[in-house]
């Protein structure tokens, strides 16, 4: 009976299984379904029903996630036969905060084509607890770049207006009757604290709900590097990444080798056993937004980072060397092979020297400057596996002892027989103590007895030397420790004019300096010397010494001035006197020359104009003149220009100009452009106008000169008359002459009478003379006097028979009695032996007779009067009224013939 019951039961079961399979319903499904949440994450857990244990294939669980009963996500979870029977779980993160809406999960299994029934679990917000509106999520941390949905949950009766994040408004959607959502992308971190999400209500009298959220970054640390200082601990360093912006909400936590590092900022130290060999040193950094892991693989025995030396001191101090000592606080360092650097600092100069040794703890510093202050410090590292230098030790100061001065830098300047010996005042690091004086000695090359002199606080000595001889000059400096080595300069014998002749070329500087280069000289055994000074004022000479083999130099001086010309000389340094190689002239910086620099003159040559100027003084040349250009301007427009590249030019011609007014503008051409503009105006006249002007000027000049001569002659006529035409004395008559009418008589002068005798002339008979135009014709001249080489002689006159003419007897006074001219003298005629004297007649009218005085004046010799060399005509003016009148003796010369009886 029991047997039949069991068979019946198996039959019924098989029938049910067949019916279930036919209906697609599986009896294997989930059980013990639970739902837990955190923030926006839902954790779903479940177990398999016991019937699932018989399955031999993969079992699939289907999960459906719903918000407000609306499906938002589907997930399938595969469970292998080995996993059947264990607890299963699944994490799902909602885009909404769980407080914003009800979240539910549906779960069922699927095995092949059979599915189980749905299991359902729901998570709903507690809306009944809301008294006011709220914004979710709040006080949460979000990563920059993420997309977040914020919701505003309002109680019944409260109307929604809009939502915004830090005043950034976005589109909103309505989830339910009292729930609204806004989705935004977080583009940047919130600073300085949190970002504010605001839900604005329609009723502005009610407070708007708000939420504070934090926006930042996960850790971004990198470049981990680990080392050891004492082989008993590890010290790791790394570069801290960007600021997370959420330290107050989500602090970054660091772990080294699994142990947390405290109070760290890019550094973590902990005690470990350091062994030889490489190993991994791992560091993790984590906050709520993410985690980063850094690893450094190293053998720390090769990464020893030493501590700095301690108790540094100068144990032995000399003039040029000291001994420097220190100690190590880590005893292990005395067993390590070390390399140490000593930083020597003095007068803004740093020098680093390196020393090696096992357990090195002292060094000797050489080549120091005497009487000088130093500051030194030390750092060390291990070798041969050098890793890093230690920090610098604390520096110490020390002063070296004094010594004699260094040799002076000496040069010379020669001008004629005047020689200036120059030296550079030694710097503090060259004097090695206070300089008390300088001693200068000089002597001719062949002379063994030098002259000596001393100077205090001077950098030159002026000497008067015979530059036709060669001299040797030495200069030494002396301080409390002694005298420096002598510095020698040779003054060579120069040309008779005291100069050194060499060609001069031009040079232009740049950037405040002059760059010079020259050809190598085989005589330059000790290098070269370059000196320079102002071209027009070479009183302060500066110089630079160049090492052998160098044939260029860049010269800079604090005294350089732009626009000033300097002269540069290059000498070859020899064992004897320096040899002048080259000379240059130039500007450190050329400047434009000032305007109105030239003194212009112009000259018209027909239709051409020549504009000339004088050469510019070098003091006013602030640049090299490369030529000249002359612009011709008419009516404010340039109509012509001429130029020249001849730097010695002093004139330019503008041709083929018409008459009119012009402006001529002269400019000098320089590297910096055209400058020194000077202007002159000119009016061009035609050639006819020029000739007329010239003629008028000549006539006016002649007229003015003649007028001046006339005025001068008028004002000084009496003097001129006396000098040119002096008064002529009358002759002294000693006997009667002119006897009876009709006879030819000669006037006879008795030579036997003295000068005091009176000559009585009884009467004078003259022939009548025919008048032609009021003058006596030559044919009827009563007397003709001529001069012969041997003396005077009288010719008989041809006398016509005139009407009787009667003269009253007139007494002629002697020379002593008559008033006579100052030209008194006795003249002897070799032919007639006459004595002639100028005198006046008794009526005193003969001297004032103009007709008789208008003859040719007589010439005078140094001894008295000379007779005229031309024929003289005696002219007598007569009228019919006075023919019968007595006639006075005229004021002229009368030659009296010698009496035959005498």
C-alpha positions in Angstrom: 0.0 0.0 0.0 2.8 2.4 0.9 4.6 1.5 -2.2 1.7 2.6 -4.3 1.4 5.8 -2.4 5.0 6.7 -3.2 4.6 6.0 -6.8 1.5 8.2 -7.0 3.3 11.0 -5.3 6.2 10.9 -7.8 3.8 10.8 -10.6 2.0 13.9 -9.3 5.3 15.8 -8.8 6.5 15.0 -12.3 3.2 16.1 -13.6 3.6 19.5 -11.7 7.2 19.9 -12.9 6.0 19.3 -16.4 3.3 21.8 -16.1 5.7 24.4 -14.5 8.2 24.1 -17.2 5.5 24.3 -19.8 4.4 27.6 -18.2 8.1 29.0 -18.1 8.0 29.5 -14.4 11.1 28.5 -12.4 10.8 27.5 -8.8 14.5 28.6 -8.2 14.5 32.3 -7.2 15.8 34.9 -4.8 15.0 35.0 -1.1 15.8 37.1 1.9 16.0 40.3 -0.2 17.3 43.4 1.7 17.9 47.0 0.6 20.3 49.4 2.4 21.3 52.9 1.2 24.1 55.5 1.8 23.9 58.9 0.2 22.8 58.1 -3.4 24.0 54.5 -3.4 21.7 51.5 -2.9 23.1 48.2 -1.7 20.9 45.2 -2.6 21.6 41.7 -1.1 19.8 38.4 -1.5 20.2 34.6 -1.3 19.3 31.7 -3.6 16.4 29.4 -2.8 17.3 25.8 -1.9 15.9 24.5 -5.2 18.6 26.4 -7.0 21.2 24.0 -5.8 20.2 21.5 -8.4 21.1 23.8 -11.3 24.1 23.0 -13.3 24.3 26.1 -15.5 24.6 29.8 -15.0 21.7 31.4 -13.1 20.8 35.0 -14.2 19.3 37.5 -11.8 17.5 40.5 -13.4 17.5 43.7 -11.4 15.2 46.6 -12.2 15.7 50.0 -10.5 12.7 52.4 -10.3 12.3 56.0 -9.2 8.8 57.0 -8.5 7.8 53.7 -10.0 9.5 54.6 -13.3 12.2 52.3 -14.6 15.5 54.1 -14.8 18.0 51.2 -15.0 18.2 47.4 -15.8 21.0 45.2 -14.6 21.7 41.4 -15.1 23.9 39.6 -12.6 25.3 36.1 -13.6 25.7 33.5 -10.8 27.8 30.5 -11.7 26.9 27.0 -10.2 29.8 27.4 -7.8 28.4 30.6 -6.5 24.9 29.3 -6.0 24.0 29.0 -2.3 26.1 32.1 -1.3 24.8 35.6 -0.6 24.8 37.9 -3.5 25.0 41.8 -3.6 24.9 44.7 -6.0 25.7 48.4 -5.6 23.7 50.9 -7.6 24.1 54.7 -7.5 21.1 56.8 -8.3 21.5 60.2 -10.1 19.1 61.5 -7.5 19.5 61.8 -3.8 17.4 59.1 -2.1 15.6 62.0 -0.2 14.3 63.4 -3.5 12.0 60.5 -4.5 11.1 56.9 -3.7 13.5 54.3 -5.0 12.6 50.7 -5.5 14.2 47.5 -6.8 12.7 44.5 -8.5 14.6 41.2 -8.6 13.9 37.8 -10.2 15.9 34.9 -11.5 16.2 33.4 -15.0 17.4 30.0 -15.8 17.4 29.1 -19.4 13.9 30.0 -20.6 12.3 29.9 -17.1 12.0 33.0 -14.8 10.9 33.3 -11.2 8.4 35.7 -9.9 9.5 39.3 -9.1 10.7 40.2 -5.6 10.1 43.9 -4.8 11.8 46.2 -2.3 11.2 50.0 -1.9 13.1 52.9 -0.3 11.0 56.0 0.1 11.9 59.4 1.7 10.2 60.5 4.8 8.2 63.3 3.3 6.0 63.6 6.3 8.8 65.0 8.4 9.4 68.0 6.1 8.1 71.2 7.7 9.9 73.5 5.1 11.3 72.9 1.7 14.7 71.3 1.5 17.4 70.9 -1.2 19.2 67.6 -1.7 21.9 66.4 -1.7 23.5 68.7 1.0 26.9 68.8 2.6 28.2 66.4 0.0 31.6 66.3 -1.8 31.7 66.2 -5.6 34.5 65.9 -8.1 35.1 68.7 -10.6 33.8 67.7 -14.0 31.0 65.5 -12.6 27.3 65.9 -13.4 25.0 66.2 -10.4 21.3 66.5 -10.1 19.9 68.6 -7.2 16.3 68.4 -6.1 14.0 70.7 -4.2 11.4 69.0 -2.1 8.6 71.3 -0.9 5.7 70.7 1.5 2.1 70.9 0.4 1.0 74.3 -0.6 4.4 75.8 -1.3 4.9 76.9 -4.9 8.2 76.5 -6.7 9.8 79.3 -8.8 13.4 78.3 -9.9 16.7 76.7 -8.8 20.3 77.9 -9.3 23.9 77.0 -8.2 26.0 80.0 -7.2 23.7 82.2 -9.3 24.1 79.9 -12.2 20.6 79.0 -13.3 19.8 75.8 -15.2 16.7 74.0 -16.5 14.5 72.2 -14.0 12.2 69.3 -14.3 9.3 68.2 -12.1 9.6 64.8 -10.6 6.5 64.8 -8.5 3.9 67.2 -7.3 6.2 68.7 -4.7 9.7 67.7 -6.1 11.7 69.5 -8.7 15.2 68.6 -10.0 18.1 70.6 -11.6 21.0 68.9 -13.3 24.3 70.8 -13.7 27.9 70.0 -14.7 30.4 71.1 -12.1 33.1 72.8 -14.2 35.3 74.2 -11.4 36.1 73.8 -7.8 34.2 75.7 -5.2 36.3 78.3 -3.3 36.8 79.1 -0.6 34.4 76.8 1.1 31.3 75.4 -0.6 28.9 76.0 -3.4 25.3 77.1 -2.6 22.3 75.5 -4.3 19.2 77.7 -3.9 15.6 76.7 -4.5 13.7 80.0 -5.0 10.0 80.0 -4.0 7.2 81.9 -5.7 6.4 83.5 -2.4 9.3 85.8 -1.8 8.3 86.4 1.7 9.2 82.8 2.5 12.8 81.6 3.1 14.2 79.9 0.1 15.6 76.4 0.9 19.4 76.1 0.3 22.1 73.4 0.4 25.9 73.6 0.7 28.0 71.2 -1.4 31.8 70.9 -1.8 33.4 70.6 -5.2 37.1 69.6 -5.5 39.7 67.1 -6.8 41.0 63.7 -5.8 44.7 63.6 -4.7 47.2 64.3 -7.5 50.6 63.7 -5.7 53.5 62.3 -7.8 57.3 61.8 -8.1 58.0 59.7 -4.9 61.6 59.6 -4.0 63.0 57.8 -0.9 66.5 58.1 0.8 68.3 57.7 4.1 70.4 60.0 6.3 71.8 57.5 8.8 71.0 54.0 7.3 68.6 53.5 10.2 65.5 55.3 8.8 63.8 56.1 5.5 62.8 59.5 4.4 60.5 59.8 1.4 59.6 63.0 -0.5 57.1 63.7 -3.2 55.5 66.5 -5.1 52.2 67.4 -3.7 49.6 67.6 -6.4 47.1 70.4 -7.0 44.9 71.7 -4.2 41.9 69.4 -3.6 39.7 72.3 -2.3 38.0 69.9 0.1 40.5 69.6 3.0 37.9 70.6 5.6 35.4 68.0 4.3 37.6 65.3 2.9 41.2 65.5 4.1 43.9 63.5 2.1 45.3 60.6 4.1 48.9 59.4 3.4 50.3 55.9 4.1 53.9 54.8 3.7 54.5 51.1 3.7 51.0 50.7 5.0 51.6 53.0 8.0 49.9 56.4 8.2 52.1 59.4 7.9 51.2 62.2 10.3 51.9 66.0 10.0 53.3 65.6 6.5 53.5 67.9 3.6 55.4 66.2 0.8 57.6 64.3 3.3 57.2 61.2 5.4 59.9 59.7 7.6 59.9 56.5 9.6 62.4 54.1 11.2 63.1 51.0 9.2 66.0 48.6 8.8 68.0 49.7 5.7 69.6 46.8 4.0 71.6 46.6 0.8 69.5 45.8 -2.3 66.6 47.3 -4.1 63.0 47.2 -2.8 59.7 49.0 -3.3 58.8 51.9 -1.2 55.0 52.6 -1.6 53.0 55.6 -0.7 49.2 56.1 -1.0 47.2 59.3 -0.9 43.4 59.1 -0.6 40.3 61.3 0.0 36.6 60.9 -0.7 37.0 61.8 -4.3 39.8 59.3 -5.1 43.0 57.6 -4.3 46.6 57.6 -5.8 49.4 55.2 -5.2 53.1 56.1 -5.7 56.0 53.6 -5.7 59.8 54.2 -5.7 62.2 51.2 -6.1 65.7 51.9 -4.7 68.7 50.6 -2.8 68.9 53.2 0.1 72.6 52.3 0.9 73.3 54.2 -2.4 71.0 57.0 -1.4 72.7 58.6 1.6 71.7 62.2 2.1 74.2 63.5 4.7 73.5 66.1 7.4 75.6 69.3 7.2 78.9 69.8 8.9 78.9 71.3 12.4 81.2 73.6 14.4 83.1 75.1 11.5 86.2 77.1 12.4 89.5 78.5 10.9 92.2 76.9 13.0 95.3 78.3 11.3 95.3 81.7 9.5 98.2 83.0 7.4 98.5 85.8 4.8 97.6 83.5 1.8 96.3 80.2 3.3 94.2 78.9 6.2 93.2 75.5 7.7 89.4 75.0 8.0 88.0 72.3 10.4 84.5 70.9 11.3 82.9 67.9 13.1 80.3 65.3 12.2 77.3 64.7 14.5 76.7 61.3 12.9 79.6 59.0 13.8 78.9 56.8 10.7 80.1 59.6 8.5 83.7 59.3 9.7 83.8 55.8 7.9 82.4 57.0 4.6 84.3 58.1 1.6 83.3 61.8 1.2 83.5 64.7 -1.2 83.1 68.2 0.3 82.7 71.6 -1.3 84.0 74.8 0.3 82.2 78.0 -0.7 84.6 81.0 -0.4 82.8 84.3 -0.5 84.5 87.7 -0.6 83.6 91.0 -2.1 80.6 89.7 -4.0 82.7 86.9 -5.5 82.0 83.2 -4.8 84.6 80.5 -5.4 83.9 76.8 -4.8 86.7 74.3 -4.2 86.2 70.5 -3.8 88.1 68.2 -1.5 88.1 64.4 -1.1 88.8 62.0 1.7 87.5 59.3 4.1 85.7 60.9 7.0 86.8 64.3 5.7 86.6 66.9 8.4 89.3 69.6 7.5 90.7 71.3 4.4 93.6 73.8 3.7 92.6 76.8 1.5 95.4 78.4 -0.5 95.8 81.4 -2.8 93.9 83.7 -0.6 94.2 87.5 -0.6 96.3 89.0 2.2 94.6 91.4 4.5 91.2 90.4 3.3 87.9 89.3 4.8 86.3 85.9 3.8 83.0 84.1 4.5 83.1 80.3 4.1 80.7 77.4 4.4 80.9 73.7 3.7 78.7 70.9 2.3 79.5 67.2 1.7 78.2 64.1 0.0 79.2 60.4 -0.3 81.3 58.8 -3.0 81.5 56.8 -5.2 77.7 56.5 -5.1 77.0 60.2 -4.9 73.4 60.9 -4.2 72.9 64.5 -3.0 74.8 67.3 -1.4 74.1 68.0 2.3 72.8 71.4 3.3 75.3 74.1 3.6 76.9 74.5 7.0 76.6 77.7 9.0 79.1 80.1 7.5 82.0 81.7 9.4 84.1 84.9 8.8 87.9 85.2 9.1 90.6 87.8 8.1 93.9 86.9 6.5 97.1 88.5 7.5 98.7 91.4 5.6 101.4 91.3 2.9 103.3 93.6 0.5 101.2 95.1 -2.3 100.8 93.5 -5.7 102.8 94.9 -8.6 101.2 98.1 -10.1 99.6 98.3 -13.5 101.7 101.1 -15.2 101.4 103.0 -18.4 102.7 106.3 -19.9 101.6 109.3 -21.9 104.1 111.2 -24.0 103.4 114.7 -25.3 106.5 116.4 -26.8 109.2 116.2 -24.1 106.5 116.0 -21.4 106.0 112.4 -20.1 103.3 111.4 -17.7 103.8 108.1 -15.9 100.4 106.6 -15.0 99.5 103.8 -12.6 96.2 102.4 -11.5 95.6 102.9 -7.8 95.6 99.4 -6.2 92.3 98.0 -5.1 91.8 96.8 -1.5 92.4 93.3 -2.6 95.7 94.4 -4.3 97.1 96.8 -1.7 97.1 94.2 1.2 97.1 97.1 3.6 97.2 100.9 3.6 99.5 102.3 0.8 101.9 104.7 2.4 103.5 106.1 -0.8 104.6 105.4 -4.4 108.2 105.6 -5.6 109.0 106.5 -9.2 112.5 106.0 -10.6 113.7 106.9 -14.1 117.0 106.8 -15.9 118.4 106.7 -19.5 119.0 103.2 -20.7 122.8 103.6 -20.6 122.7 105.5 -17.2 123.1 103.4 -14.1 122.2 106.2 -11.6 118.4 106.6 -11.7 116.4 109.6 -10.4 113.9 108.9 -7.6 110.8 110.7 -6.3 107.9 109.7 -4.1 104.2 110.5 -4.3 101.3 110.2 -1.8 97.8 109.4 -2.9 98.5 110.2 -6.5 98.2 108.0 -9.6 100.6 109.9 -11.9 104.0 111.5 -12.1 104.8 114.2 -14.6 108.4 114.1 -15.9 110.3 116.3 -18.3 112.5 113.9 -20.3 114.6 114.2 -23.4 112.4 112.2 -25.8 115.3 111.8 -28.2 116.7 109.4 -25.6 115.3 106.1 -24.3 114.3 105.9 -20.6 113.4 103.2 -18.2 110.8 104.1 -15.6 109.8 101.9 -12.6 107.0 102.4 -10.1 106.6 100.6 -6.7 103.9 100.9 -4.0 104.8 100.6 -0.3 102.7 99.6 2.7 103.5 98.6 6.3 104.7 95.1 5.1 107.1 96.4 2.4 107.3 97.5 -1.2 105.7 95.8 -4.2 107.6 94.3 -7.1 108.7 97.1 -9.5 106.6 97.7 -12.5 108.6 98.9 -15.5 107.7 100.9 -18.6 110.2 101.9 -21.3 109.9 105.4 -22.9 111.3 105.0 -26.4 113.2 107.7 -28.3 110.6 109.5 -30.4 110.5 111.6 -33.6 111.9 115.1 -33.4 108.4 116.4 -32.9 107.8 114.0 -30.0 105.0 112.0 -31.7 104.5 108.4 -32.8 103.2 108.3 -36.4 100.7 105.7 -37.5 97.6 105.6 -39.7 94.3 106.4 -38.0 91.0 104.7 -38.9 87.4 105.0 -37.7 85.5 102.9 -35.3 81.9 103.0 -33.9 80.8 101.3 -30.7 77.6 99.7 -29.7 75.8 99.0 -26.4 78.0 101.4 -24.6 81.3 99.8 -25.5 83.9 99.8 -28.2 85.0 96.5 -29.9 88.5 96.6 -31.4 90.4 94.0 -33.3 93.8 94.2 -34.9 96.4 92.1 -36.7 98.7 90.0 -34.7 102.2 91.3 -34.2 105.2 89.0 -33.9 106.9 91.5 -31.6 104.0 91.2 -29.0 105.8 88.8 -26.7 103.9 89.9 -23.6 100.5 90.8 -25.2 99.0 94.1 -26.2 98.0 97.4 -24.5 95.0 99.4 -25.6 94.7 103.0 -24.3 92.1 105.6 -25.0 91.2 109.2 -24.2 89.1 112.0 -25.6 90.4 113.1 -29.0 90.4 116.8 -28.2 91.2 116.5 -24.5 93.6 113.7 -23.9 94.3 114.5 -20.3 92.8 111.4 -18.6 94.2 108.3 -20.3 92.7 104.9 -19.6 94.3 101.6 -20.7 93.6 97.9 -20.9 96.2 95.1 -21.1 95.4 92.1 -23.4 96.9 88.7 -22.9 99.3 87.3 -25.5 97.6 85.6 -28.4 94.5 87.7 -28.1 93.9 90.2 -30.9 90.6 91.8 -29.9 89.1 93.6 -26.9 85.8 94.9 -25.9 86.4 98.2 -24.1 83.9 99.6 -21.6 84.4 102.6 -19.3 82.2 104.4 -16.9 83.6 107.7 -18.3 82.3 107.0 -21.9 79.9 109.7 -23.1 77.8 109.4 -26.2 78.5 111.9 -29.0 82.1 112.4 -27.8 85.0 111.3 -30.1 87.6 109.1 -28.5 91.1 108.1 -29.7 92.2 104.5 -29.3 95.8 103.3 -29.6 96.9 99.7 -29.9 100.5 98.9 -28.7 102.5 95.7 -28.9 103.9 94.8 -25.5 107.6 93.8 -25.9 110.6 93.2 -23.7 111.7 96.7 -24.7 109.5 99.7 -25.3 105.8 99.3 -26.4 105.4 99.5 -30.2 102.4 101.5 -31.6 100.6 99.3 -34.1 97.3 101.1 -34.9 95.2 104.1 -33.9 91.5 104.4 -34.1 89.0 107.3 -33.6 85.4 106.8 -33.0 82.3 107.2 -30.9 80.8 104.9 -28.3 77.4 106.1 -29.5 76.9 108.6 -32.4 74.3 111.3 -31.8 72.6 113.6 -34.2 74.3 117.0 -34.4 72.4 120.1 -33.4 70.8 122.4 -36.0 72.2 125.7 -37.2 75.7 124.2 -37.0 77.1 125.6 -40.2 78.0 129.2 -41.1 76.7 129.5 -44.6 77.5 131.9 -47.4 76.2 132.0 -50.9 77.4 133.5 -54.2 75.5 133.9 -57.4 77.2 132.8 -60.6 74.9 133.6 -63.4 72.0 131.2 -63.0 73.9 129.1 -60.5 74.3 129.5 -56.7 77.3 128.3 -54.7 76.7 127.7 -51.0 79.8 127.5 -49.0 80.6 126.8 -45.3 83.5 126.3 -42.9 84.6 123.0 -41.5 82.8 122.1 -38.2 84.9 122.1 -35.0 85.4 118.5 -33.7 83.9 119.5 -30.4 80.6 120.0 -32.1 80.8 116.8 -34.2 78.8 114.2 -32.3 79.0 111.8 -35.2 81.2 111.0 -38.2 80.3 113.2 -41.2 79.9 111.0 -44.3 79.1 113.8 -46.7 76.8 116.7 -47.2 73.5 117.4 -48.9 72.1 120.8 -50.0 68.3 121.2 -50.5 67.0 124.1 -52.6 63.4 125.2 -51.7 61.1 127.6 -53.5 57.5 128.3 -52.4 57.9 125.9 -49.5 58.7 123.0 -51.9 62.0 121.3 -52.5 62.8 121.7 -56.1 66.4 120.5 -56.2 69.1 118.9 -54.1 72.8 118.2 -54.6 75.0 116.1 -52.4 78.6 114.9 -52.0 80.3 112.1 -50.1 83.5 114.1 -49.8 83.9 114.8 -46.1 86.3 117.6 -46.8 83.9 119.5 -49.1 83.1 123.1 -48.1 80.7 124.1 -50.9 78.0 122.8 -53.1 76.5 124.3 -56.3 72.9 124.4 -57.4 72.6 125.0 -61.1 70.1 126.4 -63.6 67.9 128.5 -61.2 65.7 131.3 -62.4 65.4 134.6 -60.7 63.4 134.6 -57.5 63.5 133.9 -53.8 65.0 130.6 -52.6 65.9 128.9 -49.3 68.9 126.6 -49.2 69.1 124.0 -46.4 72.4 122.2 -45.7 72.6 118.9 -43.8 75.4 116.7 -42.8 75.1 113.0 -43.6 75.9 110.6 -40.7 75.2 107.0 -39.8 72.3 108.2 -37.7 70.8 110.1 -40.7 70.9 113.7 -41.9 71.4 116.3 -39.1 73.0 119.7 -38.4 70.3 121.5 -40.5 71.3 125.0 -41.3 69.3 127.3 -43.6 70.1 130.4 -45.6 67.8 132.5 -47.8 68.8 134.2 -51.1 67.2 136.2 -53.9 68.6 135.6 -57.4 68.7 138.6 -59.8 69.0 138.6 -63.6 72.3 139.3 -65.4 71.1 142.7 -66.7 70.2 143.8 -63.2 73.5 142.7 -62.0 75.4 144.7 -64.6 73.3 147.8 -64.0 73.8 147.4 -60.3 77.6 147.1 -60.8 77.7 150.2 -63.1 75.6 152.2 -60.6 77.8 151.1 -57.7 81.0 152.1 -59.7 79.6 155.5 -60.6 78.4 156.2 -57.1 81.8 155.2 -55.8 83.6 157.5 -58.4 81.3 160.4 -57.6 81.9 160.0 -53.8 85.7 159.9 -54.3 85.7 163.0 -56.5 83.5 164.8 -54.1 85.8 164.0 -51.3 88.8 165.2 -53.3 87.1 168.4 -54.3 86.1 169.2 -50.7 89.6 168.5 -49.5 91.2 170.6 -52.2 88.8 173.5 -51.5 89.5 173.4 -47.8 93.3 173.3 -48.3 93.6 175.4 -51.5 96.0 177.9 -50.1 98.4 175.2 -48.9 98.1 173.4 -52.3 98.8 176.6 -54.2 101.9 177.3 -52.1 103.2 173.8 -52.6 102.4 173.4 -56.3 102.6 177.1 -57.6 104.6 179.2 -55.2 104.9 183.1 -55.7 107.6 184.2 -58.2 109.9 187.1 -57.2 110.4 190.1 -59.6 113.8 190.9 -61.0 115.9 193.8 -59.6 116.5 196.5 -62.3 119.9 198.3 -62.0 119.9 200.7 -65.1 117.7 202.5 -67.6 116.2 200.4 -70.3 113.9 200.8 -73.2 115.5 204.0 -74.7 114.1 206.0 -77.6 111.3 204.9 -79.7 111.9 202.9 -82.8 115.2 201.4 -81.8 115.9 197.9 -80.7 117.1 198.2 -77.1 118.0 195.7 -74.6 117.5 195.9 -70.9 120.9 196.2 -69.3 121.6 195.4 -65.8 124.8 196.7 -64.3 126.6 193.9 -62.7 128.8 196.3 -60.7 126.0 197.6 -58.7 125.4 196.1 -55.3 122.1 194.7 -54.2 121.4 198.0 -52.4 121.7 200.2 -55.5 118.6 201.6 -57.1 118.0 201.1 -60.8 116.3 204.0 -62.5 114.2 203.3 -65.5 113.4 206.5 -67.3 110.8 205.4 -69.7 109.6 202.3 -71.5 108.6 202.1 -75.1 106.7 199.2 -76.5 105.4 198.4 -79.9 101.7 198.1 -80.4 100.6 194.6 -80.6 97.7 193.3 -82.6 95.0 191.5 -80.4 93.5 188.3 -81.5 90.6 187.4 -79.3 91.9 189.6 -76.5 95.4 188.0 -76.6 98.6 188.9 -78.2 99.4 186.6 -81.2 102.6 184.8 -81.2 104.0 186.6 -84.2 103.7 189.9 -82.5 105.1 188.8 -79.2 107.4 191.5 -77.9 109.7 189.1 -76.0 110.6 185.5 -76.5 112.7 183.7 -73.9 114.2 180.3 -74.6 116.5 178.0 -72.6 119.6 176.5 -73.9 121.6 173.6 -72.4 124.3 176.1 -71.4 122.1 178.7 -69.9 119.8 181.5 -70.7 120.1 183.8 -73.7 117.9 186.6 -75.1 116.7 186.8 -78.6 116.0 190.1 -80.2 112.3 190.9 -80.6 110.7 191.7 -83.8 109.1 195.0 -83.1 106.7 196.7 -85.3 106.2 200.4 -85.2 103.4 201.0 -82.7 102.0 204.2 -81.4 104.2 205.7 -78.9 103.8 204.2 -75.5 105.3 206.0 -72.6 106.1 204.7 -69.1 106.7 206.9 -66.3 109.9 206.5 -64.5 109.6 204.2 -61.7 112.1 203.7 -59.0 112.9 200.0 -58.4 114.0 199.4 -54.9 116.8 197.2 -54.0 116.3 193.8 -52.6 116.7 195.1 -49.1 114.1 197.7 -49.5 111.3 196.1 -51.5 108.9 193.6 -49.9 109.9 190.3 -51.4 108.7 186.7 -51.5 110.3 184.2 -49.2 111.7 182.6 -52.4 114.6 185.1 -52.5 117.8 184.2 -54.2 120.4 185.3 -56.7 120.6 183.5 -60.0 123.5 183.9 -62.3 123.0 183.5 -66.0 126.1 182.1 -67.5 125.5 184.0 -70.8 124.4 187.3 -69.5 125.5 187.3 -65.9 122.2 188.8 -64.8 121.0 189.1 -61.3 117.3 188.5 -61.0 115.1 189.2 -58.1 111.4 189.2 -57.7 110.0 192.4 -56.4 107.0 194.7 -56.8 106.6 198.0 -58.6 105.9 201.2 -56.8 102.2 200.9 -57.0 102.2 197.4 -55.5 99.9 196.0 -58.2 102.1 193.8 -60.2 101.7 190.7 -58.0 98.0 190.7 -58.5 97.9 190.9 -62.2 96.1 187.7 -63.3 96.9 188.0 -67.0 100.6 188.1 -66.6 100.7 185.4 -64.0 98.9 182.8 -66.1 102.0 181.6 -67.8 103.6 178.2 -67.2 105.2 178.1 -63.8 108.9 178.0 -63.6 110.7 175.0 -62.3 112.9 175.3 -59.3 116.1 173.5 -58.6 117.6 172.8 -55.3 119.7 176.1 -55.5 117.0 178.5 -56.7 114.9 179.2 -59.6 115.5 177.6 -63.0 114.4 179.2 -66.2 111.6 177.5 -68.1 112.4 175.0 -70.7 109.6 176.1 -73.0 109.1 179.3 -74.8 107.3 181.9 -72.6 105.0 184.5 -74.1 104.6 187.9 -72.5 101.0 189.0 -72.9 100.0 192.6 -72.5 96.3 193.5 -72.5 95.7 196.9 -74.0 92.7 199.0 -75.0 92.5 202.2 -76.9 91.7 204.1 -73.8 94.9 203.2 -72.0 97.4 203.2 -74.8 98.8 206.4 -73.7 98.7 205.6 -70.0 101.8 204.7 -68.0 102.3 200.9 -67.7 103.6 199.3 -64.6 106.1 196.5 -64.6 104.5 193.1 -64.7 105.2 190.4 -62.1 107.3 188.0 -64.2 110.8 187.1 -65.0 112.6 189.7 -67.1 116.0 188.7 -68.5 118.2 191.7 -68.9 120.9 191.5 -71.6 124.4 192.3 -70.7 125.6 195.7 -71.8 128.1 195.7 -74.6 130.1 198.3 -72.8 130.5 196.1 -69.9 
